[in-house]
Each structure stands twice: as structure tokens, then as C-alpha cells.
């Protein structure tokens, strides 16, 4: 988890309606790629 604001941005967070079809996998992939670049830059 990058932030603790998920409940404010995603109404299904930790609810029974939080199902795979509601997730934005393309956006998640972009976030993971960006965080990976940041972490890689910090470690080097």
C-alpha cells in the first residue's frame, strides 16, 4: 500500500463488492512500474 487513502478513492475497498472486475489493472501496472523506478533509483 502506497497511501492510506484507498477508502476515499475506491468505494469497494474491503467490502463484499470488492471483486476483480472492479479493479483497474492497467492503472495498477503503471503505479507498480513507477514505484519500481523510484525504489530502483533509491537503492542504486
PQR file with spaces between the fields and no chain letter, atoms N, CA, C, O and H, PARSE charges and radii, in Angstrom:
ATOM       1  N    UNK     1       0.839   -1.165    0.000 -0.4000 1.5000
ATOM       2  CA   UNK     1       0.000    0.000    0.000 -0.0000 2.0000
ATOM       3  C    UNK     1       0.894    1.241    0.000  0.5500 1.7000
ATOM       4  O    UNK     1       1.787    1.377    0.836 -0.5500 1.4000
ATOM       5  N    UNK     2       0.646    2.114   -0.924 -0.4000 1.5000
ATOM       6  CA   UNK     2       1.439    3.337   -1.025 -0.0000 2.0000
ATOM       7  C    UNK     2       0.859    4.430   -0.131  0.5500 1.7000
ATOM       8  O    UNK     2       1.608    5.179    0.496 -0.5500 1.4000
ATOM       9  H    UNK     2      -0.080    2.003   -1.603  0.4000 1.0000
ATOM      10  N    UNK     3      -0.441    4.523   -0.070 -0.4000 1.5000
ATOM      11  CA   UNK     3      -1.084    5.521    0.783 -0.0000 2.0000
ATOM      12  C    UNK     3      -2.163    4.851    1.623  0.5500 1.7000
ATOM      13  O    UNK     3      -2.476    3.676    1.428 -0.5500 1.4000
ATOM      14  H    UNK     3      -1.049    3.915   -0.580  0.4000 1.0000
ATOM      15  N    UNK     4      -2.716    5.592    2.538 -0.4000 1.5000
ATOM      16  CA   UNK     4      -3.814    5.054    3.348 -0.0000 2.0000
ATOM      17  C    UNK     4      -5.145    5.707    2.966  0.5500 1.7000
ATOM      18  O    UNK     4      -6.061    5.797    3.784 -0.5500 1.4000
ATOM      19  H    UNK     4      -2.462    6.546    2.696  0.4000 1.0000
ATOM      20  N    UNK     5      -5.239    6.161    1.709 -0.4000 1.5000
ATOM      21  CA   UNK     5      -6.446    6.877    1.273 -0.0000 2.0000
ATOM      22  C    UNK     5      -7.352    6.047    0.373  0.5500 1.7000
ATOM      23  O    UNK     5      -8.288    6.583   -0.220 -0.5500 1.4000
ATOM      24  H    UNK     5      -4.495    6.087    1.045  0.4000 1.0000
ATOM      25  N    UNK     6      -7.092    4.762    0.263 -0.4000 1.5000
ATOM      26  CA   UNK     6      -7.902    3.915   -0.613 -0.0000 2.0000
ATOM      27  C    UNK     6      -9.398    4.002   -0.319  0.5500 1.7000
ATOM      28  O    UNK     6     -10.193    4.057   -1.257 -0.5500 1.4000
ATOM      29  H    UNK     6      -6.332    4.326    0.745  0.4000 1.0000
ATOM      30  N    UNK     7      -9.805    4.015    0.944 -0.4000 1.5000
ATOM      31  CA   UNK     7     -11.249    4.076    1.210 -0.0000 2.0000
ATOM      32  C    UNK     7     -11.910    5.344    0.655  0.5500 1.7000
ATOM      33  O    UNK     7     -13.113    5.351    0.392 -0.5500 1.4000
ATOM      34  H    UNK     7      -9.158    3.971    1.705  0.4000 1.0000
ATOM      35  N    UNK     8     -11.135    6.406    0.480 -0.4000 1.5000
ATOM      36  CA   UNK     8     -11.681    7.656   -0.047 -0.0000 2.0000
ATOM      37  C    UNK     8     -11.768    7.655   -1.577  0.5500 1.7000
ATOM      38  O    UNK     8     -12.571    8.382   -2.160 -0.5500 1.4000
ATOM      39  H    UNK     8     -10.158    6.400    0.694  0.4000 1.0000
ATOM      40  N    UNK     9     -10.930    6.828   -2.221 -0.4000 1.5000
ATOM      41  CA   UNK     9     -10.869    6.803   -3.681 -0.0000 2.0000
ATOM      42  C    UNK     9     -11.595    5.617   -4.296  0.5500 1.7000
ATOM      43  O    UNK     9     -11.960    5.648   -5.471 -0.5500 1.4000
ATOM      44  H    UNK     9     -10.278    6.237   -1.747  0.4000 1.0000
ATOM      45  N    UNK    10     -11.805    4.579   -3.510 -0.4000 1.5000
ATOM      46  CA   UNK    10     -12.363    3.334   -4.038 -0.0000 2.0000
ATOM      47  C    UNK    10     -13.470    2.861   -3.110  0.5500 1.7000
ATOM      48  O    UNK    10     -13.189    2.303   -2.050 -0.5500 1.4000
ATOM      49  H    UNK    10     -11.509    4.553   -2.555  0.4000 1.0000
ATOM      50  N    UNK    11     -14.717    3.075   -3.491 -0.4000 1.5000
ATOM      51  CA   UNK    11     -15.835    2.786   -2.588 -0.0000 2.0000
ATOM      52  C    UNK    11     -15.996    1.301   -2.229  0.5500 1.7000
ATOM      53  O    UNK    11     -16.708    0.973   -1.280 -0.5500 1.4000
ATOM      54  H    UNK    11     -14.944    3.529   -4.353  0.4000 1.0000
ATOM      55  N    UNK    12     -15.353    0.415   -2.967 -0.4000 1.5000
ATOM      56  CA   UNK    12     -15.491   -1.018   -2.722 -0.0000 2.0000
ATOM      57  C    UNK    12     -14.413   -1.572   -1.783  0.5500 1.7000
ATOM      58  O    UNK    12     -14.432   -2.758   -1.456 -0.5500 1.4000
ATOM      59  H    UNK    12     -14.775    0.681   -3.738  0.4000 1.0000
ATOM      60  N    UNK    13     -13.486   -0.734   -1.353 -0.4000 1.5000
ATOM      61  CA   UNK    13     -12.351   -1.157   -0.533 -0.0000 2.0000
ATOM      62  C    UNK    13     -12.825   -1.934    0.700  0.5500 1.7000
ATOM      63  O    UNK    13     -13.572   -1.410    1.527 -0.5500 1.4000
ATOM      64  H    UNK    13     -13.470    0.230   -1.618  0.4000 1.0000
ATOM      65  N    UNK    14     -12.386   -3.175    0.807 -0.4000 1.5000
ATOM      66  CA   UNK    14     -12.707   -4.078    1.917 -0.0000 2.0000
ATOM      67  C    UNK    14     -14.209   -4.304    2.089  0.5500 1.7000
ATOM      68  O    UNK    14     -14.689   -4.524    3.201 -0.5500 1.4000
ATOM      69  H    UNK    14     -11.779   -3.601    0.135  0.4000 1.0000
ATOM      70  N    UNK    15     -14.928   -4.248    1.005 -0.4000 1.5000
ATOM      71  CA   UNK    15     -16.366   -4.520    1.025 -0.0000 2.0000
ATOM      72  C    UNK    15     -16.629   -5.804    0.236  0.5500 1.7000
ATOM      73  O    UNK    15     -15.763   -6.274   -0.500 -0.5500 1.4000
ATOM      74  H    UNK    15     -14.538   -4.070    0.101  0.4000 1.0000
ATOM      75  N    UNK    16     -17.805   -6.355    0.391 -0.4000 1.5000
ATOM      76  CA   UNK    16     -18.173   -7.561   -0.361 -0.0000 2.0000
ATOM      77  C    UNK    16     -18.199   -7.288   -1.860  0.5500 1.7000
ATOM      78  O    UNK    16     -18.063   -8.214   -2.661 -0.5500 1.4000
ATOM      79  H    UNK    16     -18.509   -5.973    0.990  0.4000 1.0000
ATOM      80  N    UNK    17     -18.371   -6.039   -2.243 -0.4000 1.5000
ATOM      81  CA   UNK    17     -18.411   -5.663   -3.662 -0.0000 2.0000
ATOM      82  C    UNK    17     -17.023   -5.495   -4.271  0.5500 1.7000
ATOM      83  O    UNK    17     -16.907   -5.204   -5.462 -0.5500 1.4000
ATOM      84  H    UNK    17     -18.482   -5.287   -1.593  0.4000 1.0000
ATOM      85  N    UNK    18     -15.973   -5.673   -3.478 -0.4000 1.5000
ATOM      86  CA   UNK    18     -14.593   -5.532   -3.958 -0.0000 2.0000
ATOM      87  C    UNK    18     -14.202   -6.807   -4.702  0.5500 1.7000
ATOM      88  O    UNK    18     -13.601   -7.719   -4.133 -0.5500 1.4000
ATOM      89  H    UNK    18     -16.068   -5.909   -2.511  0.4000 1.0000
ATOM      90  N    UNK    19     -14.552   -6.850   -5.970 -0.4000 1.5000
ATOM      91  CA   UNK    19     -14.316   -8.025   -6.800 -0.0000 2.0000
ATOM      92  C    UNK    19     -13.348   -7.685   -7.932  0.5500 1.7000
ATOM      93  O    UNK    19     -13.220   -6.516   -8.298 -0.5500 1.4000
ATOM      94  H    UNK    19     -15.040   -6.110   -6.433  0.4000 1.0000
ATOM      95  N    UNK    20     -12.668   -8.683   -8.489 -0.4000 1.5000
ATOM      96  CA   UNK    20     -11.652   -8.442   -9.518 -0.0000 2.0000
ATOM      97  C    UNK    20     -12.136   -7.615  -10.709  0.5500 1.7000
ATOM      98  O    UNK    20     -11.346   -6.883  -11.305 -0.5500 1.4000
ATOM      99  H    UNK    20     -12.772   -9.632   -8.192  0.4000 1.0000
ATOM     100  N    UNK    21     -13.392   -7.714  -11.061 -0.4000 1.5000
ATOM     101  CA   UNK    21     -13.891   -6.975  -12.223 -0.0000 2.0000
ATOM     102  C    UNK    21     -13.943   -5.471  -11.982  0.5500 1.7000
ATOM     103  O    UNK    21     -14.097   -4.708  -12.935 -0.5500 1.4000
ATOM     104  H    UNK    21     -14.034   -8.309  -10.578  0.4000 1.0000
ATOM     105  N    UNK    22     -13.822   -5.030  -10.748 -0.4000 1.5000
ATOM     106  CA   UNK    22     -13.875   -3.603  -10.437 -0.0000 2.0000
ATOM     107  C    UNK    22     -12.497   -2.940  -10.471  0.5500 1.7000
ATOM     108  O    UNK    22     -12.398   -1.713  -10.456 -0.5500 1.4000
ATOM     109  H    UNK    22     -13.697   -5.650   -9.973  0.4000 1.0000
ATOM     110  N    UNK    23     -11.453   -3.734  -10.516 -0.4000 1.5000
ATOM     111  CA   UNK    23     -10.098   -3.191  -10.438 -0.0000 2.0000
ATOM     112  C    UNK    23      -9.603   -2.708  -11.801  0.5500 1.7000
ATOM     113  O    UNK    23      -9.950   -3.265  -12.842 -0.5500 1.4000
ATOM     114  H    UNK    23     -11.534   -4.731  -10.528  0.4000 1.0000
ATOM     115  N    UNK    24      -8.795   -1.671  -11.766 -0.4000 1.5000
ATOM     116  CA   UNK    24      -8.208   -1.100  -12.988 -0.0000 2.0000
ATOM     117  C    UNK    24      -6.771   -1.623  -13.092  0.5500 1.7000
ATOM     118  O    UNK    24      -5.836   -1.016  -12.569 -0.5500 1.4000
ATOM     119  H    UNK    24      -8.513   -1.218  -10.921  0.4000 1.0000
ATOM     120  N    UNK    25      -6.618   -2.748  -13.771 -0.4000 1.5000
ATOM     121  CA   UNK    25      -5.321   -3.420  -13.834 -0.0000 2.0000
ATOM     122  C    UNK    25      -4.285   -2.616  -14.617  0.5500 1.7000
ATOM     123  O    UNK    25      -3.101   -2.662  -14.282 -0.5500 1.4000
ATOM     124  H    UNK    25      -7.377   -3.241  -14.195  0.4000 1.0000
ATOM     125  N    UNK    26      -4.690   -1.896  -15.628 -0.4000 1.5000
ATOM     126  CA   UNK    26      -3.739   -1.067  -16.383 -0.0000 2.0000
ATOM     127  C    UNK    26      -3.166    0.036  -15.499  0.5500 1.7000
ATOM     128  O    UNK    26      -1.962    0.290  -15.517 -0.5500 1.4000
ATOM     129  H    UNK    26      -5.652   -1.858  -15.900  0.4000 1.0000
ATOM     130  N    UNK    27      -4.024    0.683  -14.733 -0.4000 1.5000
ATOM     131  CA   UNK    27      -3.557    1.741  -13.833 -0.0000 2.0000
ATOM     132  C    UNK    27      -2.654    1.156  -12.752  0.5500 1.7000
ATOM     133  O    UNK    27      -1.629    1.747  -12.415 -0.5500 1.4000
ATOM     134  H    UNK    27      -5.003    0.476  -14.719  0.4000 1.0000
ATOM     135  N    UNK    28      -3.026    0.002  -12.209 -0.4000 1.5000
ATOM     136  CA   UNK    28      -2.189   -0.625  -11.187 -0.0000 2.0000
ATOM     137  C    UNK    28      -0.817   -0.960  -11.745  0.5500 1.7000
ATOM     138  O    UNK    28       0.188   -0.791  -11.055 -0.5500 1.4000
ATOM     139  H    UNK    28      -3.859   -0.478  -12.483  0.4000 1.0000
ATOM     140  N    UNK    29      -0.761   -1.431  -12.977 -0.4000 1.5000
ATOM     141  CA   UNK    29       0.526   -1.768  -13.595 -0.0000 2.0000
ATOM     142  C    UNK    29       1.395   -0.521  -13.742  0.5500 1.7000
ATOM     143  O    UNK    29       2.605   -0.581  -13.527 -0.5500 1.4000
ATOM     144  H    UNK    29      -1.577   -1.569  -13.538  0.4000 1.0000
ATOM     145  N    UNK    30       0.786    0.604  -14.107 -0.4000 1.5000
ATOM     146  CA   UNK    30       1.547    1.851  -14.224 -0.0000 2.0000
ATOM     147  C    UNK    30       2.080    2.292  -12.864  0.5500 1.7000
ATOM     148  O    UNK    30       3.213    2.765  -12.765 -0.5500 1.4000
ATOM     149  H    UNK    30      -0.198    0.652  -14.282  0.4000 1.0000
ATOM     150  N    UNK    31       1.280    2.142  -11.827 -0.4000 1.5000
ATOM     151  CA   UNK    31       1.726    2.512  -10.478 -0.0000 2.0000
ATOM     152  C    UNK    31       2.892    1.630  -10.054  0.5500 1.7000
ATOM     153  O    UNK    31       3.887    2.128   -9.527 -0.5500 1.4000
ATOM     154  H    UNK    31       0.361    1.758  -11.907  0.4000 1.0000
ATOM     155  N    UNK    32       2.779    0.333  -10.279 -0.4000 1.5000
ATOM     156  CA   UNK    32       3.851   -0.589   -9.903 -0.0000 2.0000
ATOM     157  C    UNK    32       5.133   -0.258  -10.658  0.5500 1.7000
ATOM     158  O    UNK    32       6.217   -0.269  -10.075 -0.5500 1.4000
ATOM     159  H    UNK    32       1.971   -0.071  -10.707  0.4000 1.0000
ATOM     160  N    UNK    33       5.017    0.036  -11.938 -0.4000 1.5000
ATOM     161  CA   UNK    33       6.203    0.388  -12.733 -0.0000 2.0000
ATOM     162  C    UNK    33       6.846    1.666  -12.194  0.5500 1.7000
ATOM     163  O    UNK    33       8.070    1.751  -12.091 -0.5500 1.4000
ATOM     164  H    UNK    33       4.136    0.045  -12.412  0.4000 1.0000
ATOM     165  N    UNK    34       6.033    2.645  -11.856 -0.4000 1.5000
ATOM     166  CA   UNK    34       6.565    3.899  -11.325 -0.0000 2.0000
ATOM     167  C    UNK    34       7.229    3.720   -9.977  0.5500 1.7000
ATOM     168  O    UNK    34       8.318    4.246   -9.748 -0.5500 1.4000
ATOM     169  H    UNK    34       5.039    2.576  -11.940  0.4000 1.0000
ATOM     170  N    UNK    35       6.592    2.991   -9.084 -0.4000 1.5000
ATOM     171  CA   UNK    35       7.177    2.749   -7.765 -0.0000 2.0000
ATOM     172  C    UNK    35       8.473    1.949   -7.915  0.5500 1.7000
ATOM     173  O    UNK    35       9.443    2.199   -7.199 -0.5500 1.4000
ATOM     174  H    UNK    35       5.707    2.564   -9.270  0.4000 1.0000
ATOM     175  N    UNK    36       8.490    1.006   -8.825 -0.4000 1.5000
ATOM     176  CA   UNK    36       9.695    0.225   -9.070 -0.0000 2.0000
ATOM     177  C    UNK    36      10.849    1.127   -9.507  0.5500 1.7000
ATOM     178  O    UNK    36      11.980    0.957   -9.052 -0.5500 1.4000
ATOM     179  H    UNK    36       7.701    0.803   -9.407  0.4000 1.0000
ATOM     180  N    UNK    37      10.563    2.079  -10.383 -0.4000 1.5000
ATOM     181  CA   UNK    37      11.616    3.004  -10.832 -0.0000 2.0000
ATOM     182  C    UNK    37      12.118    3.863   -9.683  0.5500 1.7000
ATOM     183  O    UNK    37      13.318    4.120   -9.580 -0.5500 1.4000
ATOM     184  H    UNK    37       9.645    2.217  -10.753  0.4000 1.0000
ATOM     185  N    UNK    38      11.221    4.308   -8.822 -0.4000 1.5000
ATOM     186  CA   UNK    38      11.622    5.116   -7.670 -0.0000 2.0000
ATOM     187  C    UNK    38      12.501    4.299   -6.725  0.5500 1.7000
ATOM     188  O    UNK    38      13.557    4.761   -6.293 -0.5500 1.4000
ATOM     189  H    UNK    38      10.246    4.099   -8.905  0.4000 1.0000
ATOM     190  N    UNK    39      12.058    3.088   -6.409 -0.4000 1.5000
ATOM     191  CA   UNK    39      12.814    2.246   -5.493 -0.0000 2.0000
ATOM     192  C    UNK    39      14.168    1.905   -6.096  0.5500 1.7000
ATOM     193  O    UNK    39      15.182    1.921   -5.399 -0.5500 1.4000
ATOM     194  H    UNK    39      11.200    2.714   -6.760  0.4000 1.0000
ATOM     195  N    UNK    40      14.187    1.600   -7.374 -0.4000 1.5000
ATOM     196  CA   UNK    40      15.444    1.286   -8.053 -0.0000 2.0000
ATOM     197  C    UNK    40      16.402    2.471   -7.990  0.5500 1.7000
ATOM     198  O    UNK    40      17.604    2.289   -7.799 -0.5500 1.4000
ATOM     199  H    UNK    40      13.363    1.587   -7.940  0.4000 1.0000
ATOM     200  N    UNK    41      15.886    3.660   -8.146 -0.4000 1.5000
ATOM     201  CA   UNK    41      16.725    4.859   -8.082 -0.0000 2.0000
ATOM     202  C    UNK    41      17.246    5.128   -6.692  0.5500 1.7000
ATOM     203  O    UNK    41      18.347    5.660   -6.542 -0.5500 1.4000
ATOM     204  H    UNK    41      14.910    3.808   -8.301  0.4000 1.0000
ATOM     205  N    UNK    42      16.493    4.780   -5.680 -0.4000 1.5000
ATOM     206  CA   UNK    42      16.911    4.990   -4.300 -0.0000 2.0000
ATOM     207  C    UNK    42      17.966    3.973   -3.896  0.5500 1.7000
ATOM     208  O    UNK    42      18.896    4.299   -3.159 -0.5500 1.4000
ATOM     209  H    UNK    42      15.599    4.348   -5.802  0.4000 1.0000
ATOM     210  N    UNK    43      17.828    2.752   -4.372 -0.4000 1.5000
ATOM     211  CA   UNK    43      18.735    1.674   -3.971 -0.0000 2.0000
ATOM     212  C    UNK    43      20.103    1.848   -4.612  0.5500 1.7000
ATOM     213  O    UNK    43      21.119    1.525   -3.998 -0.5500 1.4000
ATOM     214  H    UNK    43      17.073    2.487   -4.971  0.4000 1.0000
ATOM     215  N    UNK    44      20.142    2.351   -5.828 -0.4000 1.5000
ATOM     216  CA   UNK    44      21.441    2.469   -6.528 -0.0000 2.0000
ATOM     217  C    UNK    44      22.337    3.499   -5.910  0.5500 1.7000
ATOM     218  O    UNK    44      23.454    3.710   -6.384 -0.5500 1.4000
ATOM     219  H    UNK    44      19.316    2.614   -6.327  0.4000 1.0000
